[in-house]
Amino acid sequence: MDLKTYLSAERGRLTALCRAIDAHASDVSRWASGERPIPIPFGWPIERETGGQVTRAEMFSVEVIKRVWPELLEAPPA
């Protein structure tokens, strides 16, 4: 699920997420709308605080994932 969908699904989510990740509501709104890119340092906190509903794989390009979180691209053990 993308950040915009997550935030619009339930009243109060924007405020709760902002408090949890220590970000301004105006910034998070801009990230959700696509007006500004989500800063890399907020990737993991957003994924954690949304309970995995919004993942880093959904927020960032494969190139960013390869560079910052290469473990996300590794295949899980069979």
mmCIF file of the N, C-alpha and C atoms, coordinates in Angstrom:
data_MODEL
# 
_entry.id   MODEL 
# 
loop_
_atom_site.group_PDB 
_atom_site.id 
_atom_site.type_symbol 
_atom_site.label_atom_id 
_atom_site.label_alt_id 
_atom_site.label_comp_id 
_atom_site.label_asym_id 
_atom_site.label_entity_id 
_atom_site.label_seq_id 
_atom_site.pdbx_PDB_ins_code 
_atom_site.Cartn_x 
_atom_site.Cartn_y 
_atom_site.Cartn_z 
_atom_site.occupancy 
_atom_site.B_iso_or_equiv 
_atom_site.pdbx_formal_charge 
_atom_site.auth_seq_id 
_atom_site.auth_comp_id 
_atom_site.auth_asym_id 
_atom_site.auth_atom_id 
_atom_site.pdbx_PDB_model_num 
ATOM 1   N N  . MET A 1 1  ? 0.860  -1.168  0.000  1.00 0.00 ? 1  MET A N  1 
ATOM 2   C CA . MET A 1 1  ? 0.000  0.000   0.000  1.00 0.00 ? 1  MET A CA 1 
ATOM 3   C C  . MET A 1 1  ? 0.910  1.236   0.000  1.00 0.00 ? 1  MET A C  1 
ATOM 4   N N  . ASP A 1 2  ? 0.525  2.252   -0.733 1.00 0.00 ? 2  ASP A N  1 
ATOM 5   C CA . ASP A 1 2  ? 1.339  3.461   -0.719 1.00 0.00 ? 2  ASP A CA 1 
ATOM 6   C C  . ASP A 1 2  ? 0.973  4.335   0.486  1.00 0.00 ? 2  ASP A C  1 
ATOM 7   N N  . LEU A 1 3  ? 1.822  5.311   0.759  1.00 0.00 ? 3  LEU A N  1 
ATOM 8   C CA . LEU A 1 3  ? 1.650  6.152   1.941  1.00 0.00 ? 3  LEU A CA 1 
ATOM 9   C C  . LEU A 1 3  ? 0.349  6.943   1.886  1.00 0.00 ? 3  LEU A C  1 
ATOM 10  N N  . LYS A 1 4  ? 0.001  7.448   0.726  1.00 0.00 ? 4  LYS A N  1 
ATOM 11  C CA . LYS A 1 4  ? -1.234 8.228   0.582  1.00 0.00 ? 4  LYS A CA 1 
ATOM 12  C C  . LYS A 1 4  ? -2.456 7.385   0.941  1.00 0.00 ? 4  LYS A C  1 
ATOM 13  N N  . THR A 1 5  ? -2.501 6.169   0.438  1.00 0.00 ? 5  THR A N  1 
ATOM 14  C CA . THR A 1 5  ? -3.617 5.265   0.732  1.00 0.00 ? 5  THR A CA 1 
ATOM 15  C C  . THR A 1 5  ? -3.670 4.940   2.217  1.00 0.00 ? 5  THR A C  1 
ATOM 16  N N  . TYR A 1 6  ? -2.524 4.669   2.802  1.00 0.00 ? 6  TYR A N  1 
ATOM 17  C CA . TYR A 1 6  ? -2.464 4.357   4.232  1.00 0.00 ? 6  TYR A CA 1 
ATOM 18  C C  . TYR A 1 6  ? -3.018 5.511   5.063  1.00 0.00 ? 6  TYR A C  1 
ATOM 19  N N  . LEU A 1 7  ? -2.581 6.724   4.760  1.00 0.00 ? 7  LEU A N  1 
ATOM 20  C CA . LEU A 1 7  ? -2.999 7.886   5.549  1.00 0.00 ? 7  LEU A CA 1 
ATOM 21  C C  . LEU A 1 7  ? -4.480 8.190   5.382  1.00 0.00 ? 7  LEU A C  1 
ATOM 22  N N  . SER A 1 8  ? -5.022 7.953   4.204  1.00 0.00 ? 8  SER A N  1 
ATOM 23  C CA . SER A 1 8  ? -6.427 8.288   3.963  1.00 0.00 ? 8  SER A CA 1 
ATOM 24  C C  . SER A 1 8  ? -7.396 7.201   4.440  1.00 0.00 ? 8  SER A C  1 
ATOM 25  N N  . ALA A 1 9  ? -6.882 6.046   4.821  1.00 0.00 ? 9  ALA A N  1 
ATOM 26  C CA . ALA A 1 9  ? -7.743 4.926   5.209  1.00 0.00 ? 9  ALA A CA 1 
ATOM 27  C C  . ALA A 1 9  ? -8.407 5.105   6.571  1.00 0.00 ? 9  ALA A C  1 
ATOM 28  N N  . GLU A 1 10 ? -7.831 5.933   7.414  1.00 0.00 ? 10 GLU A N  1 
ATOM 29  C CA . GLU A 1 10 ? -8.375 6.068   8.766  1.00 0.00 ? 10 GLU A CA 1 
ATOM 30  C C  . GLU A 1 10 ? -8.070 7.461   9.315  1.00 0.00 ? 10 GLU A C  1 
ATOM 31  N N  . ARG A 1 11 ? -9.055 8.065   9.920  1.00 0.00 ? 11 ARG A N  1 
ATOM 32  C CA . ARG A 1 11 ? -8.899 9.392   10.502 1.00 0.00 ? 11 ARG A CA 1 
ATOM 33  C C  . ARG A 1 11 ? -7.836 9.362   11.610 1.00 0.00 ? 11 ARG A C  1 
ATOM 34  N N  . GLY A 1 12 ? -6.963 10.354  11.608 1.00 0.00 ? 12 GLY A N  1 
ATOM 35  C CA . GLY A 1 12 ? -5.953 10.487  12.646 1.00 0.00 ? 12 GLY A CA 1 
ATOM 36  C C  . GLY A 1 12 ? -4.631 9.812   12.344 1.00 0.00 ? 12 GLY A C  1 
ATOM 37  N N  . ARG A 1 13 ? -4.561 9.102   11.223 1.00 0.00 ? 13 ARG A N  1 
ATOM 38  C CA . ARG A 1 13 ? -3.314 8.400   10.910 1.00 0.00 ? 13 ARG A CA 1 
ATOM 39  C C  . ARG A 1 13 ? -2.156 9.354   10.627 1.00 0.00 ? 13 ARG A C  1 
ATOM 40  N N  . LEU A 1 14 ? -2.423 10.457  9.965  1.00 0.00 ? 14 LEU A N  1 
ATOM 41  C CA . LEU A 1 14 ? -1.353 11.409  9.667  1.00 0.00 ? 14 LEU A CA 1 
ATOM 42  C C  . LEU A 1 14 ? -0.727 11.903  10.959 1.00 0.00 ? 14 LEU A C  1 
ATOM 43  N N  . THR A 1 15 ? -1.545 12.336  11.890 1.00 0.00 ? 15 THR A N  1 
ATOM 44  C CA . THR A 1 15 ? -1.046 12.856  13.163 1.00 0.00 ? 15 THR A CA 1 
ATOM 45  C C  . THR A 1 15 ? -0.282 11.784  13.928 1.00 0.00 ? 15 THR A C  1 
ATOM 46  N N  . ALA A 1 16 ? -0.841 10.589  13.996 1.00 0.00 ? 16 ALA A N  1 
ATOM 47  C CA . ALA A 1 16 ? -0.193 9.500   14.734 1.00 0.00 ? 16 ALA A CA 1 
ATOM 48  C C  . ALA A 1 16 ? 1.153  9.136   14.115 1.00 0.00 ? 16 ALA A C  1 
ATOM 49  N N  . LEU A 1 17 ? 1.199  9.047   12.792 1.00 0.00 ? 17 LEU A N  1 
ATOM 50  C CA . LEU A 1 17 ? 2.450  8.701   12.127 1.00 0.00 ? 17 LEU A CA 1 
ATOM 51  C C  . LEU A 1 17 ? 3.486  9.794   12.330 1.00 0.00 ? 17 LEU A C  1 
ATOM 52  N N  . CYS A 1 18 ? 3.081  11.035  12.209 1.00 0.00 ? 18 CYS A N  1 
ATOM 53  C CA . CYS A 1 18 ? 4.011  12.151  12.394 1.00 0.00 ? 18 CYS A CA 1 
ATOM 54  C C  . CYS A 1 18 ? 4.636  12.123  13.781 1.00 0.00 ? 18 CYS A C  1 
ATOM 55  N N  . ARG A 1 19 ? 3.823  11.889  14.779 1.00 0.00 ? 19 ARG A N  1 
ATOM 56  C CA . ARG A 1 19 ? 4.346  11.803  16.151 1.00 0.00 ? 19 ARG A CA 1 
ATOM 57  C C  . ARG A 1 19 ? 5.316  10.640  16.292 1.00 0.00 ? 19 ARG A C  1 
ATOM 58  N N  . ALA A 1 20 ? 4.953  9.503   15.728 1.00 0.00 ? 20 ALA A N  1 
ATOM 59  C CA . ALA A 1 20 ? 5.760  8.293   15.879 1.00 0.00 ? 20 ALA A CA 1 
ATOM 60  C C  . ALA A 1 20 ? 7.120  8.402   15.194 1.00 0.00 ? 20 ALA A C  1 
ATOM 61  N N  . ILE A 1 21 ? 7.176  9.093   14.059 1.00 0.00 ? 21 ILE A N  1 
ATOM 62  C CA . ILE A 1 21 ? 8.444  9.186   13.318 1.00 0.00 ? 21 ILE A CA 1 
ATOM 63  C C  . ILE A 1 21 ? 9.122  10.540  13.492 1.00 0.00 ? 21 ILE A C  1 
ATOM 64  N N  . ASP A 1 22 ? 8.532  11.403  14.305 1.00 0.00 ? 22 ASP A N  1 
ATOM 65  C CA . ASP A 1 22 ? 9.086  12.730  14.591 1.00 0.00 ? 22 ASP A CA 1 
ATOM 66  C C  . ASP A 1 22 ? 9.268  13.558  13.309 1.00 0.00 ? 22 ASP A C  1 
ATOM 67  N N  . ALA A 1 23 ? 8.173  13.675  12.561 1.00 0.00 ? 23 ALA A N  1 
ATOM 68  C CA . ALA A 1 23 ? 8.174  14.461  11.326 1.00 0.00 ? 23 ALA A CA 1 
ATOM 69  C C  . ALA A 1 23 ? 7.006  15.439  11.357 1.00 0.00 ? 23 ALA A C  1 
ATOM 70  N N  . HIS A 1 24 ? 7.123  16.510  10.599 1.00 0.00 ? 24 HIS A N  1 
ATOM 71  C CA . HIS A 1 24 ? 6.054  17.499  10.510 1.00 0.00 ? 24 HIS A CA 1 
ATOM 72  C C  . HIS A 1 24 ? 4.947  16.991  9.581  1.00 0.00 ? 24 HIS A C  1 
ATOM 73  N N  . ALA A 1 25 ? 3.716  17.282  9.929  1.00 0.00 ? 25 ALA A N  1 
ATOM 74  C CA . ALA A 1 25 ? 2.566  16.843  9.132  1.00 0.00 ? 25 ALA A CA 1 
ATOM 75  C C  . ALA A 1 25 ? 2.644  17.377  7.703  1.00 0.00 ? 25 ALA A C  1 
ATOM 76  N N  . SER A 1 26 ? 3.103  18.603  7.542  1.00 0.00 ? 26 SER A N  1 
ATOM 77  C CA . SER A 1 26 ? 3.189  19.169  6.188  1.00 0.00 ? 26 SER A CA 1 
ATOM 78  C C  . SER A 1 26 ? 4.183  18.384  5.333  1.00 0.00 ? 26 SER A C  1 
ATOM 79  N N  . ASP A 1 27 ? 5.281  17.940  5.933  1.00 0.00 ? 27 ASP A N  1 
ATOM 80  C CA . ASP A 1 27 ? 6.258  17.143  5.188  1.00 0.00 ? 27 ASP A CA 1 
ATOM 81  C C  . ASP A 1 27 ? 5.673  15.789  4.794  1.00 0.00 ? 27 ASP A C  1 
ATOM 82  N N  . VAL A 1 28 ? 5.048  15.113  5.744  1.00 0.00 ? 28 VAL A N  1 
ATOM 83  C CA . VAL A 1 28 ? 4.475  13.791  5.466  1.00 0.00 ? 28 VAL A CA 1 
ATOM 84  C C  . VAL A 1 28 ? 3.384  13.900  4.398  1.00 0.00 ? 28 VAL A C  1 
ATOM 85  N N  . SER A 1 29 ? 2.598  14.955  4.448  1.00 0.00 ? 29 SER A N  1 
ATOM 86  C CA . SER A 1 29 ? 1.566  15.170  3.424  1.00 0.00 ? 29 SER A CA 1 
ATOM 87  C C  . SER A 1 29 ? 2.187  15.340  2.046  1.00 0.00 ? 29 SER A C  1 
ATOM 88  N N  . ARG A 1 30 ? 3.282  16.067  1.975  1.00 0.00 ? 30 ARG A N  1 
ATOM 89  C CA . ARG A 1 30 ? 3.968  16.260  0.690  1.00 0.00 ? 30 ARG A CA 1 
ATOM 90  C C  . ARG A 1 30 ? 4.565  14.953  0.181  1.00 0.00 ? 30 ARG A C  1 
ATOM 91  N N  . TRP A 1 31 ? 5.086  14.139  1.097  1.00 0.00 ? 31 TRP A N  1 
ATOM 92  C CA . TRP A 1 31 ? 5.624  12.833  0.688  1.00 0.00 ? 31 TRP A CA 1 
ATOM 93  C C  . TRP A 1 31 ? 4.499  11.967  0.145  1.00 0.00 ? 31 TRP A C  1 
ATOM 94  N N  . ALA A 1 32 ? 3.380  11.961  0.846  1.00 0.00 ? 32 ALA A N  1 
ATOM 95  C CA . ALA A 1 32 ? 2.244  11.115  0.454  1.00 0.00 ? 32 ALA A CA 1 
ATOM 96  C C  . ALA A 1 32 ? 1.673  11.529  -0.898 1.00 0.00 ? 32 ALA A C  1 
ATOM 97  N N  . SER A 1 33 ? 1.654  12.824  -1.164 1.00 0.00 ? 33 SER A N  1 
ATOM 98  C CA . SER A 1 33 ? 1.084  13.314  -2.425 1.00 0.00 ? 33 SER A CA 1 
ATOM 99  C C  . SER A 1 33 ? 2.046  13.163  -3.598 1.00 0.00 ? 33 SER A C  1 
ATOM 100 N N  . GLY A 1 34 ? 3.314  12.878  -3.292 1.00 0.00 ? 34 GLY A N  1 
ATOM 101 C CA . GLY A 1 34 ? 4.312  12.769  -4.344 1.00 0.00 ? 34 GLY A CA 1 
ATOM 102 C C  . GLY A 1 34 ? 4.951  14.093  -4.692 1.00 0.00 ? 34 GLY A C  1 
ATOM 103 N N  . GLU A 1 35 ? 4.551  15.139  -3.979 1.00 0.00 ? 35 GLU A N  1 
ATOM 104 C CA . GLU A 1 35 ? 5.112  16.467  -4.223 1.00 0.00 ? 35 GLU A CA 1 
ATOM 105 C C  . GLU A 1 35 ? 6.604  16.498  -3.892 1.00 0.00 ? 35 GLU A C  1 
ATOM 106 N N  . ARG A 1 36 ? 6.997  15.744  -2.872 1.00 0.00 ? 36 ARG A N  1 
ATOM 107 C CA . ARG A 1 36 ? 8.400  15.646  -2.474 1.00 0.00 ? 36 ARG A CA 1 
ATOM 108 C C  . ARG A 1 36 ? 8.723  14.178  -2.231 1.00 0.00 ? 36 ARG A C  1 
ATOM 109 N N  . PRO A 1 37 ? 9.966  13.776  -2.508 1.00 0.00 ? 37 PRO A N  1 
ATOM 110 C CA . PRO A 1 37 ? 10.329 12.378  -2.249 1.00 0.00 ? 37 PRO A CA 1 
ATOM 111 C C  . PRO A 1 37 ? 10.453 12.115  -0.747 1.00 0.00 ? 37 PRO A C  1 
ATOM 112 N N  . ILE A 1 38 ? 10.209 10.889  -0.361 1.00 0.00 ? 38 ILE A N  1 
ATOM 113 C CA . ILE A 1 38 ? 10.362 10.500  1.040  1.00 0.00 ? 38 ILE A CA 1 
ATOM 114 C C  . ILE A 1 38 ? 11.856 10.416  1.327  1.00 0.00 ? 38 ILE A C  1 
ATOM 115 N N  . PRO A 1 39 ? 12.354 11.126  2.339  1.00 0.00 ? 39 PRO A N  1 
ATOM 116 C CA . PRO A 1 39 ? 13.774 11.032  2.671  1.00 0.00 ? 39 PRO A CA 1 
ATOM 117 C C  . PRO A 1 39 ? 14.132 9.611   3.125  1.00 0.00 ? 39 PRO A C  1 
ATOM 118 N N  . ILE A 1 40 ? 15.266 9.126   2.680  1.00 0.00 ? 40 ILE A N  1 
ATOM 119 C CA . ILE A 1 40 ? 15.699 7.767   2.999  1.00 0.00 ? 40 ILE A CA 1 
ATOM 120 C C  . ILE A 1 40 ? 15.680 7.474   4.498  1.00 0.00 ? 40 ILE A C  1 
ATOM 121 N N  . PRO A 1 41 ? 16.142 8.395   5.367  1.00 0.00 ? 41 PRO A N  1 
ATOM 122 C CA . PRO A 1 41 ? 16.128 8.070   6.800  1.00 0.00 ? 41 PRO A CA 1 
ATOM 123 C C  . PRO A 1 41 ? 14.738 7.803   7.376  1.00 0.00 ? 41 PRO A C  1 
ATOM 124 N N  . PHE A 1 42 ? 13.684 8.187   6.674  1.00 0.00 ? 42 PHE A N  1 
ATOM 125 C CA . PHE A 1 42 ? 12.328 7.945   7.161  1.00 0.00 ? 42 PHE A CA 1 
ATOM 126 C C  . PHE A 1 42 ? 11.733 6.638   6.625  1.00 0.00 ? 42 PHE A C  1 
ATOM 127 N N  . GLY A 1 43 ? 12.448 5.948   5.748  1.00 0.00 ? 43 GLY A N  1 
ATOM 128 C CA . GLY A 1 43 ? 11.928 4.709   5.167  1.00 0.00 ? 43 GLY A CA 1 
ATOM 129 C C  . GLY A 1 43 ? 11.613 3.645   6.198  1.00 0.00 ? 43 GLY A C  1 
ATOM 130 N N  . TRP A 1 44 ? 12.609 3.283   6.997  1.00 0.00 ? 44 TRP A N  1 
ATOM 131 C CA . TRP A 1 44 ? 12.380 2.241   8.004  1.00 0.00 ? 44 TRP A CA 1 
ATOM 132 C C  . TRP A 1 44 ? 11.374 2.688   9.062  1.00 0.00 ? 44 TRP A C  1 
ATOM 133 N N  . PRO A 1 45 ? 11.466 3.907   9.621  1.00 0.00 ? 45 PRO A N  1 
ATOM 134 C CA . PRO A 1 45 ? 10.464 4.320   10.614 1.00 0.00 ? 45 PRO A CA 1 
ATOM 135 C C  . PRO A 1 45 ? 9.028  4.275   10.083 1.00 0.00 ? 45 PRO A C  1 
ATOM 136 N N  . ILE A 1 46 ? 8.815  4.651   8.836  1.00 0.00 ? 46 ILE A N  1 
ATOM 137 C CA . ILE A 1 46 ? 7.464  4.593   8.265  1.00 0.00 ? 46 ILE A CA 1 
ATOM 138 C C  . ILE A 1 46 ? 7.009  3.144   8.162  1.00 0.00 ? 46 ILE A C  1 
ATOM 139 N N  . GLU A 1 47 ? 7.875  2.275   7.657  1.00 0.00 ? 47 GLU A N  1 
ATOM 140 C CA . GLU A 1 47 ? 7.502  0.859   7.541  1.00 0.00 ? 47 GLU A CA 1 
ATOM 141 C C  . GLU A 1 47 ? 7.190  0.274   8.918  1.00 0.00 ? 47 GLU A C  1 
ATOM 142 N N  . ARG A 1 48 ? 8.024  0.578   9.890  1.00 0.00 ? 48 ARG A N  1 
ATOM 143 C CA . ARG A 1 48 ? 7.832  0.061   11.252 1.00 0.00 ? 48 ARG A CA 1 
ATOM 144 C C  . ARG A 1 48 ? 6.529  0.562   11.862 1.00 0.00 ? 48 ARG A C  1 
ATOM 145 N N  . GLU A 1 49 ? 6.280  1.854   11.771 1.00 0.00 ? 49 GLU A N  1 
ATOM 146 C CA . GLU A 1 49 ? 5.112  2.446   12.430 1.00 0.00 ? 49 GLU A CA 1 
ATOM 147 C C  . GLU A 1 49 ? 3.795  2.145   11.715 1.00 0.00 ? 49 GLU A C  1 
ATOM 148 N N  . THR A 1 50 ? 3.868  1.749   10.457 1.00 0.00 ? 50 THR A N  1 
ATOM 149 C CA . THR A 1 50 ? 2.642  1.345   9.756  1.00 0.00 ? 50 THR A CA 1 
ATOM 150 C C  . THR A 1 50 ? 2.419  -0.157  9.871  1.00 0.00 ? 50 THR A C  1 
ATOM 151 N N  . GLY A 1 51 ? 3.240  -0.813  10.640 1.00 0.00 ? 51 GLY A N  1 
ATOM 152 C CA . GLY A 1 51 ? 3.106  -2.254  10.816 1.00 0.00 ? 51 GLY A CA 1 
ATOM 153 C C  . GLY A 1 51 ? 3.365  -3.024  9.533  1.00 0.00 ? 51 GLY A C  1 
ATOM 154 N N  . GLY A 1 52 ? 4.203  -2.465  8.667  1.00 0.00 ? 52 GLY A N  1 
ATOM 155 C CA . GLY A 1 52 ? 4.524  -3.120  7.403  1.00 0.00 ? 52 GLY A CA 1 
ATOM 156 C C  . GLY A 1 52 ? 3.480  -2.927  6.314  1.00 0.00 ? 52 GLY A C  1 
ATOM 157 N N  . GLN A 1 53 ? 2.472  -2.121  6.584  1.00 0.00 ? 53 GLN A N  1 
ATOM 158 C CA . GLN A 1 53 ? 1.457  -1.865  5.554  1.00 0.00 ? 53 GLN A CA 1 
ATOM 159 C C  . GLN A 1 53 ? 2.017  -1.006  4.427  1.00 0.00 ? 53 GLN A C  1 
ATOM 160 N N  . VAL A 1 54 ? 2.961  -0.130  4.770  1.00 0.00 ? 54 VAL A N  1 
ATOM 161 C CA . VAL A 1 54 ? 3.679  0.668   3.776  1.00 0.00 ? 54 VAL A CA 1 
ATOM 162 C C  . VAL A 1 54 ? 5.128  0.213   3.875  1.00 0.00 ? 54 VAL A C  1 
ATOM 163 N N  . THR A 1 55 ? 5.645  -0.401  2.818  1.00 0.00 ? 55 THR A N  1 
ATOM 164 C CA . THR A 1 55 ? 6.994  -0.958  2.874  1.00 0.00 ? 55 THR A CA 1 
ATOM 165 C C  . THR A 1 55 ? 8.003  -0.074  2.154  1.00 0.00 ? 55 THR A C  1 
ATOM 166 N N  . ARG A 1 56 ? 9.265  -0.273  2.490  1.00 0.00 ? 56 ARG A N  1 
ATOM 167 C CA . ARG A 1 56 ? 10.333 0.464   1.817  1.00 0.00 ? 56 ARG A CA 1 
ATOM 168 C C  . ARG A 1 56 ? 10.358 0.114   0.332  1.00 0.00 ? 56 ARG A C  1 
ATOM 169 N N  . ALA A 1 57 ? 10.030 -1.123  0.009  1.00 0.00 ? 57 ALA A N  1 
ATOM 170 C CA . ALA A 1 57 ? 9.999  -1.534  -1.403 1.00 0.00 ? 57 ALA A CA 1 
ATOM 171 C C  . ALA A 1 57 ? 8.952  -0.748  -2.183 1.00 0.00 ? 57 ALA A C  1 
ATOM 172 N N  . GLU A 1 58 ? 7.894  -0.314  -1.509 1.00 0.00 ? 58 GLU A N  1 
ATOM 173 C CA . GLU A 1 58 ? 6.852  0.480   -2.167 1.00 0.00 ? 58 GLU A CA 1 
ATOM 174 C C  . GLU A 1 58 ? 7.208  1.967   -2.209 1.00 0.00 ? 58 GLU A C  1 
ATOM 175 N N  . MET A 1 59 ? 8.037  2.404   -1.271 1.00 0.00 ? 59 MET A N  1 
ATOM 176 C CA . MET A 1 59 ? 8.371  3.827   -1.188 1.00 0.00 ? 59 MET A CA 1 
ATOM 177 C C  . MET A 1 59 ? 9.573  4.232   -2.029 1.00 0.00 ? 59 MET A C  1 
ATOM 178 N N  . PHE A 1 60 ? 10.484 3.276   -2.286 1.00 0.00 ? 60 PHE A N  1 
ATOM 179 C CA . PHE A 1 60 ? 11.754 3.614   -2.926 1.00 0.00 ? 60 PHE A CA 1 
ATOM 180 C C  . PHE A 1 60 ? 12.017 2.753   -4.159 1.00 0.00 ? 60 PHE A C  1 
ATOM 181 N N  . SER A 1 61 ? 12.843 3.276   -5.045 1.00 0.00 ? 61 SER A N  1 
ATOM 182 C CA . SER A 1 61 ? 13.207 2.551   -6.267 1.00 0.00 ? 61 SER A CA 1 
ATOM 183 C C  . SER A 1 61 ? 14.133 1.383   -5.927 1.00 0.00 ? 61 SER A C  1 
ATOM 184 N N  . VAL A 1 62 ? 14.246 0.464   -6.862 1.00 0.00 ? 62 VAL A N  1 
ATOM 185 C CA . VAL A 1 62 ? 15.129 -0.689  -6.676 1.00 0.00 ? 62 VAL A CA 1 
ATOM 186 C C  . VAL A 1 62 ? 16.569 -0.222  -6.484 1.00 0.00 ? 62 VAL A C  1 
ATOM 187 N N  . GLU A 1 63 ? 16.969 0.832   -7.175 1.00 0.00 ? 63 GLU A N  1 
ATOM 188 C CA . GLU A 1 63 ? 18.333 1.346   -7.052 1.00 0.00 ? 63 GLU A CA 1 
ATOM 189 C C  . GLU A 1 63 ? 18.616 1.798   -5.619 1.00 0.00 ? 63 GLU A C  1 
ATOM 190 N N  . VAL A 1 64 ? 17.659 2.492   -5.025 1.00 0.00 ? 64 VAL A N  1 
ATOM 191 C CA . VAL A 1 64 ? 17.826 2.943   -3.637 1.00 0.00 ? 64 VAL A CA 1 
ATOM 192 C C  . VAL A 1 64 ? 17.856 1.739   -2.706 1.00 0.00 ? 64 VAL A C  1 
ATOM 193 N N  . ILE A 1 65 ? 16.968 0.794   -2.926 1.00 0.00 ? 65 ILE A N  1 
ATOM 194 C CA . ILE A 1 65 ? 16.926 -0.415  -2.093 1.00 0.00 ? 65 ILE A CA 1 
ATOM 195 C C  . ILE A 1 65 ? 18.268 -1.147  -2.166 1.00 0.00 ? 65 ILE A C  1 
ATOM 196 N N  . LYS A 1 66 ? 18.815 -1.309  -3.370 1.00 0.00 ? 66 LYS A N  1 
ATOM 197 C CA . LYS A 1 66 ? 20.108 -1.995  -3.538 1.00 0.00 ? 66 LYS A CA 1 
ATOM 198 C C  . LYS A 1 66 ? 21.209 -1.299  -2.749 1.00 0.00 ? 66 LYS A C  1 
ATOM 199 N N  . ARG A 1 67 ? 21.205 0.015   -2.774 1.00 0.00 ? 67 ARG A N  1 
ATOM 200 C CA . ARG A 1 67 ? 22.265 0.790   -2.141 1.00 0.00 ? 67 ARG A CA 1 
ATOM 201 C C  . ARG A 1 67 ? 22.111 0.865   -0.627 1.00 0.00 ? 67 ARG A C  1 
ATOM 202 N N  . VAL A 1 68 ? 20.889 1.037   -0.147 1.00 0.00 ? 68 VAL A N  1 
ATOM 203 C CA . VAL A 1 68 ? 20.664 1.307   1.275  1.00 0.00 ? 68 VAL A CA 1 
ATOM 204 C C  . VAL A 1 68 ? 20.260 0.060   2.064  1.00 0.00 ? 68 VAL A C  1 
ATOM 205 N N  . TRP A 1 69 ? 19.384 -0.740  1.505  1.00 0.00 ? 69 TRP A N  1 
ATOM 206 C CA . TRP A 1 69 ? 18.860 -1.933  2.199  1.00 0.00 ? 69 TRP A CA 1 
ATOM 207 C C  . TRP A 1 69 ? 18.994 -3.164  1.305  1.00 0.00 ? 69 TRP A C  1 
ATOM 208 N N  . PRO A 1 70 ? 20.201 -3.580  0.946  1.00 0.00 ? 70 PRO A N  1 
ATOM 209 C CA . PRO A 1 70 ? 20.356 -4.717  0.027  1.00 0.00 ? 70 PRO A CA 1 
ATOM 210 C C  . PRO A 1 70 ? 19.743 -6.008  0.565  1.00 0.00 ? 70 PRO A C  1 
ATOM 211 N N  . GLU A 1 71 ? 19.618 -6.116  1.874  1.00 0.00 ? 71 GLU A N  1 
ATOM 212 C CA . GLU A 1 71 ? 19.032 -7.330  2.463  1.00 0.00 ? 71 GLU A CA 1 
ATOM 213 C C  . GLU A 1 71 ? 17.577 -7.528  2.044  1.00 0.00 ? 71 GLU A C  1 
ATOM 214 N N  . LEU A 1 72 ? 16.900 -6.449  1.639  1.00 0.00 ? 72 LEU A N  1 
ATOM 215 C CA . LEU A 1 72 ? 15.511 -6.571  1.197  1.00 0.00 ? 72 LEU A CA 1 
ATOM 216 C C  . LEU A 1 72 ? 15.391 -7.290  -0.142 1.00 0.00 ? 72 LEU A C  1 
ATOM 217 N N  . LEU A 1 73 ? 16.483 -7.336  -0.899 1.00 0.00 ? 73 LEU A N  1 
ATOM 218 C CA . LEU A 1 73 ? 16.463 -7.971  -2.215 1.00 0.00 ? 73 LEU A CA 1 
ATOM 219 C C  . LEU A 1 73 ? 16.895 -9.431  -2.165 1.00 0.00 ? 73 LEU A C  1 
ATOM 220 N N  . GLU A 1 74 ? 17.436 -9.859  -1.034 1.00 0.00 ? 74 GLU A N  1 
ATOM 221 C CA . GLU A 1 74 ? 17.882 -11.246 -0.906 1.00 0.00 ? 74 GLU A CA 1 
ATOM 222 C C  . GLU A 1 74 ? 16.675 -12.169 -0.823 1.00 0.00 ? 74 GLU A C  1 
ATOM 223 N N  . ALA A 1 75 ? 16.787 -13.285 -1.480 1.00 0.00 ? 75 ALA A N  1 
ATOM 224 C CA . ALA A 1 75 ? 15.696 -14.266 -1.455 1.00 0.00 ? 75 ALA A CA 1 
ATOM 225 C C  . ALA A 1 75 ? 15.627 -14.914 -0.075 1.00 0.00 ? 75 ALA A C  1 
ATOM 226 N N  . PRO A 1 76 ? 14.429 -15.114 0.442  1.00 0.00 ? 76 PRO A N  1 
ATOM 227 C CA . PRO A 1 76 ? 14.312 -15.786 1.739  1.00 0.00 ? 76 PRO A CA 1 
ATOM 228 C C  . PRO A 1 76 ? 14.746 -17.248 1.621  1.00 0.00 ? 76 PRO A C  1 
ATOM 229 N N  . PRO A 1 77 ? 15.295 -17.811 2.702  1.00 0.00 ? 77 PRO A N  1 
ATOM 230 C CA . PRO A 1 77 ? 15.728 -19.210 2.633  1.00 0.00 ? 77 PRO A CA 1 
ATOM 231 C C  . PRO A 1 77 ? 14.554 -20.146 2.367  1.00 0.00 ? 77 PRO A C  1 
ATOM 232 N N  . ALA A 1 78 ? 14.823 -21.176 1.569  1.00 0.00 ? 78 ALA A N  1 
ATOM 233 C CA . ALA A 1 78 ? 13.762 -22.123 1.197  1.00 0.00 ? 78 ALA A CA 1 
ATOM 234 C C  . ALA A 1 78 ? 13.507 -23.153 2.273  1.00 0.00 ? 78 ALA A C  1 
# 
